[in-house]
Amino acid sequence: MPARNRRLPRHLSWPLTTTDICSTLGETPSNALQLSFGSHSSTDGPLLQARWKPPIGSNYGNGLHPNWWSSVWISVSPLPNGERAAARQVLREQALPELRQWVDNARTGSEAWALSRHSISWNLTSQALHVSHDEQPYQPVKLP
């Protein structure tokens, strides 16, 4: 993405691209798959996060539009430029395959699961990848 279109300070960059995510998931962004790239670095927040948006009854325009029901929203947060390469490698090797499995399970899971909100997120601290399901505390992931 060109620097003029990045919306980021010069010292920050995203560890993943739209192409990385779409090629792993085998689909392009649509109503069923929403991608967003944050503009603020979070020191303790997730680098990569996916959320499942269940069908939520709305009343005259309140809530999500029905086109966005049963969709996956993926967001990527920036990090300092010096940490990008290491984070990119770990996220592509570990997190993206897990993300694909999570998205596949979300779309083919039970009706009970599909009717409630779910999330999964990954955070990288001191070269260790941590994963969190449904906003529970991060758990370390064993790296090869």
N, C-alpha and C positions, 0 to 999 in steps of 0.2 A: 504494500500500500504506500503510495507516495507520501512523503513527509508533510506536504501541505494539506493532505486529507486526513491525517492521523488523529487530530484533536488531542494529541499527547504532548507533554513537555519533552524536550529533546533527550532528557536522561532516562526516559521510560520507553518500554516497548512491550508488545504482547508476545508471550511465548508460543502461541499457536496462531495459525491463519485460518481463514474460512476454508481454504482448500484442504488443509490438514483434517479439519473436522468433517467436511463433506465427503472426502475420499474414504475416511474410516467408516462413516455411517452409510455410505453408498447412496446418498440422496442430496439434493440441493435444498437450500432454505425455502420454506413454503409456510402455509398456515399451520401445518403439522410439525414444522421444525423452525423455531425462531432462534436466530443467532444475535448476540449482542457483545460488543467489545467495550468494556468500561474505560473511563478516562482517569480514574483515580486509583493510585496504588494503595493497597491495603496491606499493612504489615502483618496482620494476623488473620486476614480473611482468605477465602479460597481463591486459587488461581483459575480453576476451572470448576464450573458448577452447572448442573442440569436439574431442572425442575419439571415435574409432571403437573399439568393443569387439568384437573378433572372437570367433567360437566357440572357446572354450578348453575342452579336455577337463578334466573335474573328477573327483575321486575321493572319493565319500562325503561330499559337502558342502563340499569345499575348492574355492575359486575362485568365480567368478560363477555365479549361478543361470542356468539355460538360457533363462529368459524375457528376460534382459538381453543375450544374445548377439546380435550383428549389430545393435547399437543405437548411437545417437549420444548422447553426454553433453555437454551445453553448460553452461558455468559463466560467471558474470559476477562480476567483482570490483568493490568499491566504490572511489570516489575522493573527494577533497575536494569539498564542495558547490560551491565557486567554479569548478571545472573541469567540472562535470557537463554544462552546456548545450553547450559546444563539443565535448566528447567524444561526447555523444549525437548531435549532428548528423553528425559525421564517421563514427561507427560505423553510423548508419542509412543514410547515403549510400554508403559504401564497403564496410564489413565485412559487413553483413547480406546484400547481394546475393552477395558472394563466399561467405558461409556457406551460402546456399541452393544455390549451384552445387556446393560441396564436399559437402554432404549428398546432393544428387541423384547426384553421381558416386560417392559411397561406396555408395549403395544399388543402383546399376546397374553398378558397376565389375566388373572381372575377378575371378575366384575367387581368384587369387593375391593381389590387393590386399586382398580382403575377409578373408583368413585371417591377416592381421597387424595389429598395432596402428598407428593413424595419428592424427595430431592436426594442428590448425591453430589458431593464436592470433594475436590482434591486441593491440598495445600502442601507446599514444599518448604521445609525448614531444615537448614544445615544439611542439605543434600539427602534428606529423608522425605519420602512421599507419605503423606497421611491422607486417609480417606474418611469421610463422614457420611453416614446414611441418615436421612430424615432429620438433619440438624443435630445429631447426637455428637458427643465429643469425638475429635479426630482420633483415629486408630492408625498406628504405623503400618506400612506395607513393606513386606520383605522384598528388597531389591535383589536382582540376580547377581 
